[in-house]
């Protein structure tokens, strides 16, 4: 649970930027392999720049704040 809280903390720092573009992101899961799985919402879910946002902004912030995490990936809109 501590790991989830720290990842959520990192995401909360990024939310104002995503929300300013009418988007958001939610934490879906942290796998046993230390991979964070996210889902984009709103404008972010259909934005052509979301892959760059994921790698350049979100992943870097999470890796910096939660060094145990190995990778961050976004799930497709219809993935469970």
C-alpha angles and dihedrals in degrees: 000000000000089000092052091050092052093049090048088051090055091048091049089060090056099042097085090059093048093044091051086064092045093256141107142183132222133201110244102174148334109221127217086254088061095252116147113219116203137180123212119221137195116358090353092064093064100028116121089215096056093099090055091045088052096051102033100038116014101036094044092050093048093046090050095048098036107032093179089072114096102190144357123218135178121228121225115259092254098041119112 
